Amino acid sequence: MSTYQCRMAYCVQETIRAKDVCEECWAYRRHLLAQLVDLFIYLRGMLAPGSRKDLLVLNHSRAVAGQAPLNLTALDALDAARSTLESWAAYASTRAGSKEALSDRLAHRGSLERFRAAVEILDCHDHRFVSSFYAGDYVADLYKVHRRLVTLAAPCPTRKLQTACPFCDSSTVITRHTDEYAACLTCAATWAQSQIPTLESRPQSRVRA
């Protein structure tokens, strides 16, 4: 019988279906679900700029009609988290036999209430699609949502790389948010997480674009 590697990038276990997750990663989704509501509430408190000064660097904020600027990074993360979980909750409700559309049930609720309801539905019914083709996609989406929220809520301290920027040759290259990306504070060049190992191992000679 052919086997496949678990869908989760950090896992080396095998599965019997392509794009699926192993039993350990499937079970771990409970840990992720248990933290999501508290993370959502914490992020809502960060919508006002200045609540976390370290998020304002390289973060997009704006002032509207003289009002206090809004932390759009936190807002984008909250909106994306709610949208993702509501989609999966609607699927779980359908698998559970619900005849009423989830969007109708949540229509008059606020964002926190909608998010909490989606988490509760998944906590009760997501086991119904453990054997479905979409189980791996569900766990992967859940992990992405959790990682994005926890990264913003409790980011690791900035780490300075022991390498010069390949564009401006300055030694001001740092990583942010658990090495989610790297940036040069001098010329504002950025690198994705997957590019950081190559960046750290490059020669110190100057390279221009």
LOLUM-770639 format. One line per field, with one value per atom (N, C-alpha, C): residue in one letter; x, y, z. Coordinates in steps of 0.2 Angstrom, whole numbers. Example, Ala and Ser with C-alpha at 12.3 -4.5 7.8 and 13.67 -1.06 7.14 Angstrom:
<sites>
aa: [a, a, a, s, s, s];
X: [66, 62, 66, 64, 68, 64];
Y: [-28, -22, -16, -11, -5, 0];
Z: [39, 39, 39, 35, 36, 39];
</sites>
This chain:
<sites>
aa: [m, m, m, s, s, s, t, t, t, y, y, y, q, q, q, c, c, c, r, r, r, m, m, m, a, a, a, y, y, y, c, c, c, v, v, v, q, q, q, e, e, e, t, t, t, i, i, i, r, r, r, a, a, a, k, k, k, d, d, d, v, v, v, c, c, c, e, e, e, e, e, e, c, c, c, w, w, w, a, a, a, y, y, y, r, r, r, r, r, r, h, h, h, l, l, l, l, l, l, a, a, a, q, q, q, l, l, l, v, v, v, d, d, d, l, l, l, f, f, f, i, i, i, y, y, y, l, l, l, r, r, r, g, g, g, m, m, m, l, l, l, a, a, a, p, p, p, g, g, g, s, s, s, r, r, r, k, k, k, d, d, d, l, l, l, l, l, l, v, v, v, l, l, l, n, n, n, h, h, h, s, s, s, r, r, r, a, a, a, v, v, v, a, a, a, g, g, g, q, q, q, a, a, a, p, p, p, l, l, l, n, n, n, l, l, l, t, t, t, a, a, a, l, l, l, d, d, d, a, a, a, l, l, l, d, d, d, a, a, a, a, a, a, r, r, r, s, s, s, t, t, t, l, l, l, e, e, e, s, s, s, w, w, w, a, a, a, a, a, a, y, y, y, a, a, a, s, s, s, t, t, t, r, r, r, a, a, a, g, g, g, s, s, s, k, k, k, e, e, e, a, a, a, l, l, l, s, s, s, d, d, d, r, r, r, l, l, l, a, a, a, h, h, h, r, r, r, g, g, g, s, s, s, l, l, l, e, e, e, r, r, r, f, f, f, r, r, r, a, a, a, a, a, a, v, v, v, e, e, e, i, i, i, l, l, l, d, d, d, c, c, c, h, h, h, d, d, d, h, h, h, r, r, r, f, f, f, v, v, v, s, s, s, s, s, s, f, f, f, y, y, y, a, a, a, g, g, g, d, d, d, y, y, y, v, v, v, a, a, a, d, d, d, l, l, l, y, y, y, k, k, k, v, v, v, h, h, h, r, r, r, r, r, r, l, l, l, v, v, v, t, t, t, l, l, l, a, a, a, a, a, a, p, p, p, c, c, c, p, p, p, t, t, t, r, r, r, k, k, k, l, l, l, q, q, q, t, t, t, a, a, a, c, c, c, p, p, p, f, f, f, c, c, c, d, d, d, s, s, s, s, s, s, t, t, t, v, v, v, i, i, i, t, t, t, r, r, r, h, h, h, t, t, t, d, d, d, e, e, e, y, y, y, a, a, a, a, a, a, c, c, c, l, l, l, t, t, t, c, c, c, a, a, a, a, a, a, t, t, t, w, w, w, a, a, a, q, q, q, s, s, s, q, q, q, i, i, i, p, p, p, t, t, t, l, l, l, e, e, e, s, s, s, r, r, r, p, p, p, q, q, q, s, s, s, r, r, r, v, v, v, r, r, r, a, a, a];
X: [4, 0, 4, 3, 7, 5, 10, 9, 12, 9, 11, 13, 17, 19, 13, 13, 7, 7, 1, 0, 4, 5, 8, 15, 18, 25, 29, 27, 32, 32, 28, 27, 30, 33, 36, 33, 27, 23, 20, 17, 15, 7, 4, -4, -5, -11, -13, -16, -18, -21, -17, -17, -13, -16, -12, -15, -19, -17, -21, -16, -19, -14, -14, -9, -8, -13, -13, -18, -16, -9, -7, -9, -8, -10, -17, -21, -28, -30, -27, -29, -27, -21, -19, -23, -28, -33, -37, -38, -42, -38, -31, -27, -28, -28, -28, -35, -40, -47, -48, -45, -46, -43, -39, -35, -38, -42, -44, -48, -53, -57, -53, -49, -45, -40, -38, -33, -37, -43, -47, -49, -51, -52, -46, -40, -34, -32, -33, -32, -36, -43, -47, -45, -42, -39, -33, -30, -24, -26, -33, -35, -33, -32, -30, -23, -19, -12, -9, -3, 0, -1, -6, -7, -1, 2, 9, 13, 18, 22, 26, 28, 33, 29, 22, 19, 18, 20, 19, 24, 30, 35, 34, 34, 32, 25, 21, 14, 10, 4, 1, -5, -5, -10, -12, -18, -20, -25, -26, -30, -36, -42, -48, -52, -52, -56, -54, -48, -46, -46, -49, -50, -43, -43, -37, -36, -29, -28, -30, -31, -33, -27, -26, -21, -24, -22, -25, -22, -16, -13, -18, -19, -24, -31, -33, -40, -40, -35, -35, -35, -31, -30, -36, -40, -46, -52, -52, -57, -56, -49, -47, -49, -47, -49, -56, -60, -68, -70, -68, -70, -69, -62, -60, -64, -65, -68, -76, -79, -86, -87, -82, -83, -83, -78, -77, -83, -86, -91, -98, -98, -104, -104, -98, -97, -98, -96, -97, -105, -108, -115, -119, -117, -120, -119, -113, -111, -115, -117, -121, -128, -130, -137, -142, -138, -142, -145, -151, -155, -155, -153, -153, -146, -145, -138, -135, -129, -125, -125, -124, -124, -131, -136, -143, -143, -140, -140, -136, -131, -126, -127, -132, -133, -133, -136, -137, -132, -127, -122, -116, -112, -106, -100, -95, -89, -87, -86, -84, -89, -95, -101, -100, -99, -99, -93, -87, -81, -82, -85, -86, -91, -96, -101, -97, -93, -90, -85, -82, -77, -81, -87, -91, -94, -96, -98, -93, -87, -81, -79, -80, -78, -83, -89, -94, -94, -93, -95, -89, -83, -78, -76, -77, -75, -79, -85, -89, -85, -80, -77, -70, -68, -61, -59, -64, -63, -64, -66, -67, -60, -61, -55, -52, -57, -55, -52, -51, -49, -42, -37, -31, -31, -35, -36, -39, -43, -46, -41, -37, -32, -26, -25, -20, -22, -29, -32, -32, -34, -34, -27, -22, -15, -13, -15, -13, -16, -23, -26, -23, -22, -19, -13, -8, -2, -2, -6, -6, -8, -14, -16, -11, -8, -3, 3, 5, 11, 10, 4, 3, 2, -1, -3, 3, 8, 14, 20, 22, 28, 34, 39, 45, 49, 54, 59, 62, 63, 67, 74, 75, 82, 86, 92, 97, 101, 101, 105, 112, 116, 123, 126, 122, 124, 122, 125, 124, 119, 115, 110, 113, 110, 113, 112, 107, 106, 109, 110, 113, 119, 121, 127, 127, 121, 121, 120, 122, 121, 115, 110, 103, 98, 99, 94, 92, 85, 82, 76, 74, 68, 63, 57, 51, 46, 42, 36, 39, 43, 45, 48, 52, 56, 51, 45, 40, 43, 47, 50, 56, 60, 66, 66, 69, 69, 75, 77, 83, 80, 82, 79, 82, 87, 90, 87, 86, 83, 76, 74, 67, 66, 71, 71, 68, 64, 61, 62, 62, 63, 58, 55, 50, 54, 50, 53, 57, 55, 59, 66, 67, 73, 78, 76, 80, 86, 86, 92, 97, 95, 100, 103, 98, 101, 106, 105, 110, 117, 116, 122, 126, 124, 127, 133, 138, 144, 143, 148, 147, 148, 150, 152, 145, 146, 140, 137, 130, 127, 122, 122, 117, 111, 105, 100, 101];
Y: [-6, 0, 6, 11, 17, 21, 25, 30, 37, 42, 48, 52, 57, 61, 65, 66, 70, 77, 80, 86, 92, 91, 97, 97, 103, 104, 102, 103, 101, 94, 90, 83, 78, 72, 68, 61, 61, 54, 53, 47, 45, 44, 45, 43, 39, 36, 32, 36, 42, 46, 52, 54, 60, 66, 71, 78, 77, 71, 70, 72, 71, 72, 66, 65, 59, 59, 54, 54, 59, 60, 64, 72, 73, 80, 81, 76, 77, 78, 74, 75, 82, 84, 91, 97, 95, 101, 103, 98, 100, 105, 105, 110, 117, 117, 123, 126, 122, 125, 128, 124, 127, 133, 136, 142, 148, 146, 151, 157, 155, 161, 166, 163, 168, 172, 169, 173, 178, 176, 181, 187, 186, 191, 196, 192, 196, 201, 198, 202, 208, 207, 213, 218, 217, 222, 226, 223, 226, 230, 231, 235, 242, 245, 251, 252, 256, 256, 258, 256, 257, 252, 248, 242, 237, 237, 233, 237, 241, 245, 241, 235, 231, 229, 230, 228, 234, 240, 246, 247, 244, 244, 239, 242, 238, 236, 239, 238, 243, 242, 247, 249, 256, 259, 265, 268, 274, 277, 284, 288, 290, 289, 291, 297, 302, 308, 310, 310, 313, 308, 302, 297, 293, 289, 286, 281, 280, 275, 268, 264, 257, 252, 247, 242, 237, 238, 234, 227, 226, 219, 215, 217, 214, 213, 218, 218, 212, 213, 208, 201, 199, 193, 190, 195, 193, 191, 196, 194, 188, 187, 180, 174, 175, 169, 168, 173, 172, 169, 172, 169, 162, 160, 153, 148, 150, 145, 145, 150, 150, 145, 146, 141, 134, 132, 125, 123, 128, 127, 125, 129, 128, 121, 119, 112, 107, 108, 103, 103, 109, 109, 105, 105, 101, 94, 92, 85, 82, 87, 85, 85, 87, 86, 92, 98, 104, 107, 109, 111, 119, 122, 129, 132, 136, 139, 142, 141, 144, 152, 154, 162, 165, 161, 164, 164, 158, 158, 163, 165, 170, 177, 178, 184, 190, 190, 196, 196, 192, 192, 196, 198, 202, 197, 200, 196, 191, 193, 188, 183, 184, 179, 174, 177, 173, 168, 171, 167, 161, 163, 158, 153, 155, 150, 145, 148, 143, 138, 141, 136, 131, 133, 128, 123, 125, 120, 115, 118, 113, 109, 111, 107, 101, 102, 97, 92, 95, 91, 90, 93, 92, 84, 80, 73, 70, 73, 70, 70, 74, 73, 71, 67, 65, 60, 57, 52, 55, 62, 65, 67, 69, 71, 78, 82, 88, 89, 83, 83, 86, 85, 88, 95, 98, 105, 108, 105, 108, 109, 104, 105, 110, 110, 115, 122, 123, 130, 131, 127, 128, 130, 127, 128, 135, 137, 143, 149, 148, 153, 154, 148, 148, 152, 150, 152, 160, 162, 169, 173, 171, 174, 174, 168, 168, 172, 172, 176, 183, 186, 193, 194, 189, 190, 190, 185, 184, 183, 189, 188, 187, 183, 182, 189, 190, 196, 196, 202, 202, 199, 196, 193, 196, 198, 201, 195, 196, 191, 193, 188, 189, 189, 194, 194, 201, 203, 210, 209, 215, 215, 214, 210, 209, 215, 220, 225, 232, 233, 239, 238, 232, 230, 232, 234, 236, 230, 230, 224, 226, 227, 229, 224, 218, 213, 209, 209, 206, 202, 197, 193, 196, 194, 196, 190, 191, 186, 179, 176, 169, 167, 172, 171, 170, 173, 173, 177, 182, 185, 189, 191, 195, 201, 207, 213, 217, 221, 226, 232, 235, 241, 247, 246, 252, 253, 248, 249, 246, 242, 240, 234, 230, 224, 219, 214, 209, 202, 197, 190, 186, 181, 176, 171, 168, 163, 158, 155, 150, 153, 159, 162, 164, 164, 166, 161, 154, 150, 152, 153, 155, 162, 167, 173, 173, 169, 168, 165, 161, 157, 161, 166, 170, 173, 173, 177, 184, 187, 194, 199, 197, 202, 205, 211, 215, 213, 212, 210, 215, 218, 223, 219, 222, 220, 221];
Z: [0, 0, 0, -4, -5, 1, 4, 9, 7, 11, 9, 16, 15, 21, 23, 30, 33, 30, 29, 26, 29, 36, 40, 39, 37, 35, 41, 47, 53, 54, 51, 53, 48, 51, 46, 46, 50, 50, 43, 42, 35, 36, 30, 30, 24, 24, 18, 13, 14, 8, 7, 1, -1, 2, 4, 7, 13, 17, 23, 29, 35, 41, 45, 49, 53, 59, 62, 68, 74, 75, 80, 78, 72, 69, 70, 68, 68, 76, 80, 87, 90, 87, 89, 88, 83, 82, 88, 92, 98, 103, 103, 106, 103, 96, 93, 94, 93, 94, 101, 106, 113, 114, 110, 112, 107, 102, 97, 100, 104, 106, 110, 115, 119, 115, 110, 105, 102, 99, 96, 100, 106, 111, 112, 113, 114, 109, 102, 97, 96, 98, 97, 102, 107, 111, 108, 103, 100, 94, 92, 86, 87, 93, 94, 94, 90, 90, 96, 98, 104, 109, 108, 113, 113, 107, 106, 102, 104, 100, 95, 97, 92, 86, 86, 80, 75, 77, 73, 68, 69, 64, 58, 52, 46, 46, 50, 50, 47, 44, 40, 45, 46, 50, 47, 48, 45, 50, 48, 52, 48, 50, 46, 49, 46, 48, 55, 56, 63, 69, 67, 72, 74, 79, 81, 75, 73, 68, 70, 65, 66, 65, 69, 68, 63, 56, 51, 51, 53, 54, 58, 64, 69, 66, 63, 60, 54, 50, 44, 47, 52, 55, 58, 61, 64, 59, 54, 49, 45, 43, 40, 44, 51, 55, 56, 56, 57, 50, 45, 38, 37, 39, 38, 42, 49, 53, 52, 49, 48, 42, 37, 31, 33, 38, 40, 44, 48, 53, 49, 43, 39, 36, 34, 31, 37, 43, 48, 50, 50, 51, 46, 40, 34, 35, 37, 38, 44, 49, 55, 54, 48, 46, 47, 48, 49, 43, 43, 37, 36, 42, 41, 40, 35, 33, 39, 40, 46, 45, 39, 38, 41, 40, 43, 50, 53, 60, 64, 60, 63, 61, 57, 53, 58, 64, 68, 74, 74, 79, 77, 83, 82, 80, 78, 76, 81, 87, 92, 93, 93, 94, 88, 82, 76, 77, 79, 79, 85, 90, 96, 94, 90, 88, 83, 78, 73, 77, 82, 86, 89, 92, 96, 91, 85, 80, 78, 77, 75, 81, 87, 93, 93, 91, 92, 86, 80, 74, 69, 70, 65, 65, 70, 69, 63, 61, 56, 49, 48, 42, 42, 48, 48, 43, 40, 34, 27, 27, 21, 18, 11, 7, 10, 14, 16, 23, 26, 33, 33, 29, 29, 28, 23, 22, 28, 32, 38, 43, 44, 50, 48, 41, 39, 40, 38, 39, 46, 50, 58, 60, 58, 60, 58, 52, 49, 53, 54, 58, 65, 69, 75, 75, 71, 70, 69, 65, 63, 70, 73, 79, 85, 86, 91, 90, 84, 82, 83, 82, 83, 91, 94, 101, 106, 104, 108, 104, 100, 95, 99, 96, 100, 99, 103, 102, 95, 93, 86, 87, 81, 81, 75, 77, 72, 69, 62, 58, 58, 58, 58, 50, 46, 39, 37, 32, 29, 24, 23, 18, 11, 6, 0, -5, -3, -7, -5, 2, 4, 8, 10, 13, 20, 23, 30, 34, 41, 45, 50, 46, 50, 48, 47, 45, 51, 52, 57, 55, 60, 58, 63, 61, 66, 66, 71, 72, 71, 76, 75, 69, 66, 60, 54, 55, 49, 43, 44, 38, 41, 36, 38, 34, 37, 34, 36, 31, 32, 35, 40, 43, 39, 35, 32, 25, 21, 14, 13, 19, 19, 15, 12, 9, 13, 11, 15, 12, 16, 13, 17, 13, 16, 21, 25, 30, 26, 21, 17, 15, 14, 11, 17, 23, 29, 29, 29, 29, 24, 18, 12, 14, 17, 18, 24, 29, 34, 32, 27, 25, 19, 17, 11, 13, 8, 9, 11, 14, 17, 11, 5, 0, -2, -5, -7, -13, -14, -20, -21, -27, -29, -33, -33, -37, -44];
</sites>
